[in-house]
Amino acid sequence: MGSTVRAKETFFFSLQPSPFSLPPSRLYAKTLSSDAFIGIKSQISRYYIFTLDPEIIAPMPVYEYSALDAQGRKTRGVVDADGPPTARQKLRAAGVFPVALKEVEMAAKASSPSISWQFKRVRPSEVTAMTRQLATLTGAGFPLVAALESLIPQTVSHTFKTRMTRIKDAIVEGNSFAGALSLYPDLFPPVYLSMVQAGESSGTLEIVLERLADIAEKQEALRNRLRSALAYPVLMTMVGVMVLFFLLVYIVPGITKIFSEMNQVLPGPTRALIFISKMSQTYWWAGILAILFGLLVFRGLSRTDKGRRFLDNLLLAVPGIGALNRKLITARVTRTLGSLLENGVTLISALNIVKNIAGNRLYFDAIEEAASNVGKGQGLSEALSVSGVFPPLALQMIQVGEQSGELETMLGRITTVFEQEVESRVLALTAMLEPVMILVMGAMVGFVVLSICLPILEMNQLVR
C-alpha cells in the first residue's frame, strides 16, 4: 500500500501475513518535494499485495475546502496536502481561491468504532454504484485516473468523496489501483482487492469491475427481498406486543378494579388476567432488564472464539432455519469462489479469501481445512466434504464441475439454485407465518375480552 509520509532518517517496514505464497519482495522509493514516497510491493505470482507498518507510516492529510472560482461561483471539494499552506497553493494553481479549509478524518480515524464514524460511514450501496460507474467509464476508454476524477464530484457522501480523492491521489503517486484501494479495508475487502489485482494484471479491469458490481447488486437484491418478506411479520409482532402491554397496564386495571370491589369469587380467567396485569404494572422493568441481559450475553459470546462457535453451531442446528442458513452461506461462498477463479486467482488462494466472507466459524474452519487438503493434492469436492457442513447437492455439483473442467460455471449454478431455494422457502414461511400470527393475536385479545366478560355475565345471572 503506497502512502505519502514525512521524510525521516530511517524507515522500518514489515510485511503483513498474506493468504498467498510469497516469492521474493522488493522495496522501492521516490522523492516528492520534501516528502518521501515509500512503498513495499510483495510480488505474488502475477498479483500484488501492498502493506506498510501503520505505526511508522502516516498518510497525507486530506482537507475539505470551500472556494470561489474565477467567475466568483462557490465550489466545494477535497484536496490532500502536507499542510494548509500547501493545500491553498494547490487550489490556487487549480484556478480556485479558498475561502475555508478544514482537515477531515484519515483512514485510521475512519476505521475506529466511534459514534461519529457510525454517522459518517459509507454505505455498501455507494461502493456498488461507484464500481458500476467506474466499470462503465473504463470500458468506454477513460483512463482510470480520469474516470475517478469524473466520479468524485458526483459522490454525495463527503466521507466517500474524501476517500475516493485519496485513492485517486495514491494512483497518481505511483500505486496500482488495488494498492490504493487497500487504504480502506473497511470498504474494500480482500475479495474485492484480489479481483481488482487480477483484472489489472490481465488487462481486463473493466470486466472485473462489472463482475464485482454484479455480485454486490445480486447480494443486495437478495437481502432486500428477504428483508421485505420478513418486514410484515416483524411489524405485526411489535404492534401486537405493544397493544397487549397497553391493555394490561392501562385498560385492564381500571375494569378489574370494579370486580375486585364486589367481594365475589371471580372466574379463573379473570383472576389470571388480574395477576398478569399486576405483574406487568409492578415488574415491567424486569422485562427490560431481561432483554438487556440477553443482549449483553449475546454480545459477550460473539466476542469470544468459543462463544462465536457456539452461536454459529446453534444457528445451523435450529430446525428449518439451520437448513436455510447453510444454503445461504453456501451460495455466498460459491459465488465469490467462482468469481475469483474466473479472474485467474489460484484455487488455494481463493479458498483462503472466501473463508473470511462465510460469516460462520464452522464454515471458516471447513474452508481452511479444505484449502490445506487441496494443497496436498485432494480434490475440492472431497476436501469440502470432510467437515459435513456443505449440502450434499453442492458437493455433487462441484464434483461434476471438476470432472468436466467447468468448475467456475458449476459454482455459479450452485449459487443460483441455492439462492432461489432460500428465497422461495422464506416466502413460503412468511406466508404461513402471517395467519399463525393473526390467530395468536386473536387468541390473546380473545382471552382478555373473555376474562372481562365472564364476571359481567355472572352479575347478570345474579340480578335475574
N, C-alpha and C positions, 0 to 999 in steps of 0.2 A: 504494500500500500504506500503510495508516494505521498509525502506531506512536505509543506514548506516550513522550515524551522529556523530558529535563531542560530547563527553560526557560533560554534564553540570550539575550544581547542581539541577536545576529544569526544568521540561519539562511541557508544556501546550499543550493539544491536543483538537481538535474539530472534531466532526463527520460532514461530508458533507451531504446535503439532498440526499435522495435516493428514487427511484420510488417504493421501496418495503416497506412492513410493517416491523418495526424493533423490534424484540424481544430483551431481554437484551444483552448488549455488554460486551466484556471483553478485558482487556488490558494485554499484555504480553511483556516481555523484556528479552534479553540475552546479556551478555557481550562479546565483541570481542576485545581482547587485550586492548588497551587504549581507544577504542571507545565503544559506547553503541548502540545496535541494538534495536530500539523501533518500535513497530507496533501496530496498532489498528485494530482489526478484529471484524466487526459487523456481527453477525450470522443472516442470513435472511433465514428462513425455512432451506433448506439444501444448500443454496448458500452463498457466501461471498462477501462483498464489502470492499475494502481496501482504507482508506482515512486518510491523515495526514494534519495538518495545514502547507501549503507551506512556510509561513513566519517564522516558527520556525525550520522546518526540512530542512536541506540541503543535497542533495545526495552526495555520494562519488565521487571525481574527477575521470575522465577517461583520460588515456594518450595513445596517438598513438606513437608507437616506431618503430625504425629501429635497427635491431640487427644482430649478427653473431652467427651461431650455432657452434657445436663442430667441424664440418668439414670446417668451415670458409665460409659457404654459407650465403648470405644475406637473411634475412627474415623480414617481417613487420607484424604488428598486433596491437591490442589494449589491455590494461590492466587497471583495476581500483585499486586505492590505495589511502591512506591518503595523500601522497605527493610523489615527485620524488624519495627520498631515498627508501621509501617502494616499489615503483614500480620497481626500479632497483633490489632490493633484491628478489622480486617475479620472475623477469625474470631470474636472476642468478640461483635461485632454480629450475626453469624450464629447465635449461641447455642451455640458450642463453645469449649472452653478449651484452647489449645495447650499441648502438653507438649514437643514437639520441632519445630524448624523448620530446614530446610536448603535452600539455594539450589540449583536444578538448572540444567542447561545451557541456553543460549539457542539460538536458531535458527542463529546464526552458528557457534557451537561445534558444534552437531549436524551441520553440513554439512562440518566438517573431517574429513579422512580419517585419523583416529586409530584405534588399535586398540580403545580402549574404546568408540568410537562404533560399531564393527562389531558389538559385542555388544548395543548398545542401539538399533540401527536398527529402524525399523518395517517389518514385512513387508508386501508388496503385498496379501496376503490380508486383513490387518487394515483397510487402506484400503477394499478392496472391500466387506467386511462393514459398515463404518461407512456407506458410501454407500448400500447396500441398506436398512439400518435407518433411515437419515435419510430416504430416499425414502418408506418406509412411514409414518413418523411425520408428515412434512409432507403426504403425501397424505391422512392421516386428519384433517387440520385443525390440527395442532400448529403454533404459531409456531416459527420457525427457532431462536431462542434457547432456547426451552423444549425443543425436540427435542434440541438439543445437550446441554443440562443433564441430560436423562434418559439420554443415551448415555454421558456421561463416567464415571459411577460403574460402568458395566458393562464399561468398557475394561480389559483385563487388563494390557497393556503400560504401564508407568509413563511411558515416553518419549512414547508416543502420547497418553496421558491428559493429560500436560503440554501437548502441542502443541494438543490439542483445547480445553483450557482457554484458552489464549492466543487461539485462533481465536474462541471464543465471546466473550471479553472485547473483542476487536477489533471484533466486530459491535455489541456494546453501546455501544462508544465512538463509533459512527457510520459504520463501514466497511460496504461491501457484503460479501456472502459471498465473492465472488470476490477482493475485495481482502484479506480476512482469510486466505483460503487461500494467497494468493501469499506469505505469510510463509515458507512451507515449499515452495520449488520442487522439493526432492528428493522430496517426497511427491505433489505435485500438479503435473504437467507442464502445458505450455501448452495441450495439447488439453483437459485437464480444466478448466482455468480458463476457456478460451474458451466451452466448452459451458455452464458454470455462469453466465457472464456473459450468454449468450444466454437461458438459462432465467429469470434474474432480470429481464431487460429485457422478456421476453414474458409473464411471469407464469406460466410452466409449469415452475418449478424442480423439482417432484416428478417430472414426466415425464422431464426431463433427467437427474435423478439415477438414475431407473430404467434409462435407456438406458446411462448410464455404468457402472452395476453389471452390466448385461447384457454390455456389451463386455468388461469386465475378467474376468467369470466365464467367458465363452466362450474368451477368450485363455488363461486359466489352465487351463481344461479341456483345450484342445488341447496346451498344453505338458506337462501331466501325462500325457496319452495317449502323446505322443512319448517322454517320459522312461521310462514303463513299458515301452514297446516296445523301447527300447534298453538297458534295465537288464540283461536276461539276457545278451545278447552281451558287454556290457562286463564283467560279473561273470565270465563264463566266460573271457574273455581274461586278466583279472587273476589268476584262480586258476590258469590254465594256465601263465602265465609264472612264478608263484611255485613251482609244483610242479616245473617244468623246472629252475629255478635251484637248488632244493633237491637234486634228483637229481644235477645236475652238480657241485655244490660239496661235498656231504656223502656221497652214496651211491656215485657212480661212482668217486671216487679210491680208496676202500678196496678195491673189487673189481679195478680195473685195476692196482693195485699188485702183486697176485698174478701177473698176466700178465706184468708187466714183469720180475719176478724170475726168470721161466722162461728168459730169454735166447733166446727164439724169435721168429721173424718173425710179427708179428701181422697179421690181416686188415686191409684198408684201412678199413672202417667202424670197427673198434676203434681204430686209430691216430687217425682223425679225432675220435672221441669223447674219447680221452685228450687230444688237443690242445685241443679246446673246453673240456674240464673244467679243464685247467691255466690257460687264458686266463681262465676265469670266476673261478678262485681268485685269480689274481695281479692281474688288471686289472679287478676288479669295480667299483672306484672310477671307472674311466674311463667306464663306462656311466652312472653317476650324474652325473659332470661333463658328459657329452654332453647328458643330459636338461636339466640346469640351464642349460647354454649355449644350448640351443634355446629354453628358456623366456625367457631374457634377450633373445635376438634377437627373439623374437616380441613381447615387451613393448616393446622399443625401436622396432620397426617400427610397432606400433599407436599409439605416441605421436606420430608424425610424420604429416603430411598425405600425403606421398608413400608412406610405408610402409603407412599405413592403406588408401590407394587400391590399392596392390599386393596386399595381403591380401584386400580385398573383391573385386578382379578375379579373384584366384585362386579364391576360393570359388565365384564364378559360372561359372568355366571348368572346374571339376572335372567329369568325366563322371558323369552320374547325380545327384550331389549338387548340382551347379550348377543344374539344372532345378528341383529341389525347393526350393532356396533362393530362386530367382526367384518361384516360386509363393507361397511363404510370405511373402515381403516384399510382393508384390502384394496378397495377401489382407489383410495388416496395414494397408497404405496405403488400400485401397479401403474397408475397414470404417470406419476413422477419418474418411476424407474424406466418406463418406456420412452419418455421424452429425453431422458439423459442418454439412453442407449442410442436413440435416433441421432443424437448430436455428437456421437463419437466418443462419449465417456466410457471407459472400460467398465466391465460388469462389477468387479470388486470395488472400484472407486464409487460407482453409482450406488451400490448397496450401502457403503459407508456413509453416503449422503442421505439416502432415503430413510435410514433408521431414525434420524433425528426429526423427521416430519410425521412419524407414525402417531405420536401423541399417546402412546401406551407403552409402559415399561416392559410388558411381556413381549410385545412385538419388537421393541428395541433390542431386547436380548436375542430374540429369534433371528432377526435380520443380521445382527452382529455375528452370531454363531454361523449363520449361513454364509456370510462373507468369508469367514475363516475356512469353512469347508470347501467353498468354491475355489479358494486359493490353493487347496490341497488336491484339486482335480475333480471334485464332485460336481455333479450336475445341479442346476439351480433348483429344479423341482424337488430333487431328492434332498438337497440341503435345507430347503424351506419346510419340508415335511417332518423333520426331526422334532420340532417344537410342538407340533399339533395345534397351533393357533390359526393357521390359514385354512380356509374352507377347502374341502376335497375337490370341488369343481375348479377352483382357481389353480390348484396344483396339477390337475389333469390337463387343463388348457396350457399351462406353462410347459408341461412335458411335451405336448403336441407341438408347441411353438419351437422348442429346442430341436426336436427331431426334424421338423420341416425347414428349419433355418429362418423362420419368421417370428422370432421371439417378440420383437417390438410391436408387430401388428397384433399378436395374440394378447399382449399385455393391454393394449388399447381396447380390445374386445372384452377382456375381463372387467375393465373399468366401466364400460358401457352397460354390461349385463348387471353388475352389482349395484350400480347407481340407480338403474331402472327398478331393480328389485326393492331397494331401500325406499325409494320414493313411493312406489305403489303400495308397499307394506305400511308405511307411515300414513298414507292417505286412507287406507282401509282401517287402520287402528283408530284414527281420529274420527272417521265416520261412525265406528262402533261406539266410541267414547262419548259422543255428543248425546245420544239418547240415554246412555247409562247415567251421565251426569244430570240430565233432566230428571230422571227417576229418583236419583239420590236427593237432589234438591227438593223435589216434590215430597219425598218421604219425610225429610226434616221439617219442612213447613207444615206438612200434614200432622206431624207429631205435636208441634206447637199449637196448632188450631184445635186438635182433639183434646189436648191437655187443658185448654181453656174452656172448651165447650162442655166437657163432661160434668164439671160442677154445676154449670148453669142448667143443664138438663135435669140433674138431681134436684135442684132447687124447684124447678117447675113441677116435678112429681110430688114434692112435699107440699107445695101450695094446693095441688089438686086433692 
